[in-house]
Amino acid sequence: MSDKIIIGVTDCSKYAIYRDWVLSYNKNVEVIQLGYKLNNFDEIKKCDGIVLTGGEDVHPRFYNHPEYYHYCYEDDIDEKRDEFEFQVLTYTEAHSIPVLGICRGIQVGNVFFGGTLIPDIATWGKFDHSKMHDKSDRYHEILVNPSSWLNQIVNTDKGLVNSNHHQSTDRTGKGLVVSAISPDGVTEAMERLEPEGKSFLLFVQWHPERLKDQQSPFSKNIHEAFIRAIKLNINHS
């Protein structure tokens, strides 16, 4: 039996950074780029795990708030991508495939499960979570729920993560629970409310693929837990 693990990484403008991070800690991993522009949804059948990457704002019509549209960045909306990634999540849920969602990944994931989004964090009265004026990532602390599954992965109740987004989740989707927040109350991570007997599902708002400290548990431990879950899944199938 081949030891190769194949991970689907959704297409985005910074795709190469996600791909390289997915490949970085384990030489037995291969990556397939998945996206509607590549017209290759069927490639998902080869994938043992999926990473949902960052990028565009999710169109507010998908969470029944079309009036939020003007809070979004108009040149940064791609409904075809939204629909493609909802299709990906429909498939991963039906086939118990481990999923890690990053940045936009937590947002599209929350909407998929019936949740809503805050279309612009600063307008909704929270601190700025977007990148710094010099275009570098903003860094801030997050608090991890001590009783969460995420806590077992990172082995700490708080840590420093990067931030480069203007949207976040609002009402939590069905079957999900918030597992980390920023000090000003923005959701930073979500997981399954009842994970028992279900596939790995972790959504994070920060960017583990480009944390300055790649040995941080908020990058390395998450990567390792994801790969471990995939291996376990392969062995049980």
N, C-alpha and C positions, 0 to 999 in steps of 0.2 A: 504494500500500500504506500502511495506517495505521501511524504510528509508536507507537501506544499499546501499552503493555505491561500485561497484566492479571496481578496477583499475588493468589493466594488466601492469606488470613490466617486461621488457625484461631481459632474463637471461644473466648474466655476472659473472666474477670471484668475484666481490664485491656485488653481488646481495642483500645480507642481509642488507647492509647499506642503499641501496635505498628503500628496502621494509620497513625497520623500520622508515625511514624518511617519507615515504608516509603515514604510519599508525600513525605517531606521534602526529599530531594536531587534529585528528578527530576520535572519537571512532566508528563512523558508517561506517568506510571504511574497505573493505576486499581487499586482493591482490591475484591475480593469476599470477604465474610465467610463462612467455611465452618464448619458445625457440625451435629452430629446434632439439636440442638434446632431448628435452622432447616430440617431435613429437606431439605437441598439438595446432597447429594453430587454430583449430576450437573453442578453448576456448575463442578466441577473441570475439565471438558472445555474450558472457556473460558480456563483459567489457563495462563500461560506460566512461572510459578514459584510456589513454595509456601513460606510461612513458618509453621513450627510454633511456637506461642507457649508461654508459661509457664503455671503453674497447678498443678493437683492432682497428688498422688502417683500413680504408676502402680500398679495393683493387683498385689501380689507373685505372684498366681497366674499372671500372664502370663509370669513368668520362673522358674516352678517353685519358688518359695520361699514358699508360702502361710503358713508359720510366721513370716514377717517382718511379717505384717499388723499386729500390735500395736505395731510401731515406726512405723507410718504414722499420719498424722493422719486419724482416722476420718471426720471431716466434710469431708475433703479428698480423697476418692477418688471417681472417676466412671468406672466400667467402660465405660459407653456411649461416653464420650469416648475412652477407650483404644482401643476397638474401631474407632471412626470414624477415628482417626488412623492405626491400622495399615492400614486400608483406603486412606487417602490415600497412605501410603508404598508400598503394593502398586501403586497406580496410577502414582505418580511413577517408580518403578523400571521398570515395564513400558513407560512412554512417555518415558523419559529426560527428565524435567522437573526443572530445578534446584530444590534444596531447601536452605533455611536453617532449622536448628532452634535455638531459644533456650530455655535453662533446662530446663523440662520437655521441650522439644524434643530435647535431647541424650539424655534419659532414655528417652523413648518410642521414639526412634530406635534407641538401643542395644538395647533389648528386642526391637524389630522384627527386628533382625539377629541375634538369638539370644544377646545379652549379658545380664548380670545387673546389679542395682543394689545399692548400699549404702542400706538404708532409713533410716538415721539416722547422719549423718557423725560427730557427737560421740560417740555410743555406740560407734562402731567405732574410737575412739581418735584421731581427727583434731581439729584446732582447729575452733572454731565457725565455720560459714560462713553462719549465718542473719543476719537483719537485726539492727541495733543496738537497744538498749532503747527509743530514741526513735522506732523504726520506720523510721529511715533505712537506706539500703543500707550494708553493711560494704564496705570497700575493702581489697584485698590485691594483692600482686604475683603475676604468673604468669610461668612460664618457657615459652618457645615453642621447640619442637624446631627447631634450625637447618636441618635437612634437610627440613622439612615444607613442604607446599604452603601451609599457613596462614602460614608465615614469609615466603613470597614475597608474600603479600597484605598483611601488616602491616609488613613490612620491618624487623623488630626481633626480638631474642631474648627480650625481656622487656618487661613493661609493667604498668600498674595497671588493675585492673578492679573492678567492683562485684560484690557477692555477697549473695544473699538466698535461700538454699535449705538444706534439711536433708538432702536426698538427693543422691547422685551415682552415676555409673556404677561398676561393680565389674569383673567380667570383660568384656572388650571383645568386641563382636559380630563375627561372621564378615565379613570383607571390610573391616573398619574398622581404624583405627590411631589411637592417642592422639597428638595434635599439640601439646598444651599441658597443663601441670600447675601446681598451686599448690605453694609450697615444702613444704607438708606432704603432698604426694603425691596430692591429689585431682585427678581428671581434669577439665580445664577446656575441652578442645576435642578433637573427633574429625573425621577425614576418611577418604576412601577409601584403603585400602591400595594399591590399583592403580587410579589415576584415569584412566589412559590410555584414551581412547575412550568414557568414561562421563560422565554428566551431573554438574554441580556438586552437591556434597553436603558441607555443613559444619554441624557441630553444636557449639554453644558453651554453656558453663554460665553465663556472665555475661549481663548485660542490656545489649546495645549500644544498645537503644532508649531507655535512661534513664541512660546514663553522663553524669556531670556535664559532661565535656568531649566534646561531640558531634563535635569535629574530631579526636579521638583515632583513631589507626589501628584501634583495637579496636572502633570504631563505624563511622566514615566509610569506611575502606578496605574493610571487610567488606560494607557496603551497596553500594559501587561495584563490587566484584568480583562480587557476586550479580547486579546489574543487567547488567553486562557479559556474564556467562555466559548470561543470559536472551536478550539481543540476539543473541549469537552463535548460540544454539540456534535462534532464530526464523529467522535468515538461512540456516541450514543445512537447515532442514526444508522 
